[in-house]
């Protein structure tokens, strides 16, 4: 392909860039196939042959940021602790090939980042023109749904750990600031017909402010983390608390301050020791609502 590019008549740099990009993506796919199949062969030679019985090769593919890579890998039969048969791919385990369907993690992350700023169709066009991958708007939607399901599973697992007193959090904090708010979203069904608006609950936590970053006009919140969901308030609070305890040792948090707009669901903290206060925006809002005199408002 490179030879044909060079031998072509003078073309614009834009066309040249596009042709070279496609060529590099093709080379990337070929290199990836060779490396995966070579590693699979190495694993086959070094495996515990008593534990893993080879059952032949299977053809598969993975959609990456530089194109679709097709390759063959060996499937093995093994036995679980309860004696049942199971089939595994040692290559997937060794390479930690965490995929969303047949989509690589890198490509899924790019889709997720782009779709937060643009509609599905625009996201599909952007990914198709900047990656060596063709994807439709429906394909983008499917990936986002799978990502959402996986995130939900992780959150539910964290709640189960919390309820079983198996939380992983070790970090200590003198003060943990928490903020909660609701964002009302316009909804539509799968036929694009308007549905009843729904409230998305948003939670933010941080340990304070960074003075040096503030001088540089950068984001100043220290250890900022966010969580969002459409669940009922009780379920969301449970996930919020599990999210906190996944990072922090709850017993080692000196004080927890919860800022919000005074909504009833926000005042239902999982931890009864949390101090609730109106955030600054809603304090100002209440002053303007309740006091008509301009001078008194300023005071």
RAUR-V568752 format. One line per field, one symbol per residue. ss: DSSP state (2 for helix, 1 for strand, 0 for the rest). phi: phi as a letter, one per 30 degrees, with the letter a starting at -180 (. if undefined). burial: b if it has 9 or more other ideal C-beta (glycine too) atoms within 8 Angstrom, else e. A space follows every 10 residues. Layout:
ss->???
phi->???
burial->???
This chain:
ss->0222222000 0022222222 2222222222 2222222222 2222220000 0011111111 1111001111 1111111110 0000111102 2222200011 0011222222 2222200002 2222222222 0000002222 2222222222 2222222222 2220000000 1111111111 1111111100 0001111111 1111110110 2222200000 1100111110 0022222222 2222222111 1111111111 0000000000 0000111102 2222222222 000222220
phi->.eddddddde bddededddd dddddddedd ddeddddddd dddddcdddd dccdbjcbdb abdcdckdcc acbdcbcbcd ddjddbcbcd dddddhddbc iccddedddd ddddddcbde ddedddddcc cdbcbcdddd eddddddddd dddddddddd dddchbdcdb dcadbbcbbb acbdcdcbdd cicdcddbcc dbbbbaclbc dddddchcec dchdbbbbac ddeddddddd ddddddccde dccdbcccca cidddddcdd cdddccbdde eddddddddc cdddddddd
burial->eeeebeeeee eeeeebeebb bbbbbbebbe ebbeebbebb eebbeebeee ebeeeeeeeb bbbbbbbbbe bbbbbbbbee eeeeeeebbb bbeeeeeebb eebbeebbeb bbebbeeeeb eebbebbbee bbbebebebb bbbbebbeeb eeeebbebbe bbeeeebebe eebebbbbbb bbeeeebeee eeeeeeebbb bbbbbbbeeb eebbeeeeeb bbebbebebe eebebbbbbb bbbbbbebbb ebbeebbbbb beeebbbebe eeebeeebbe ebbeebbeee eeeeeebee
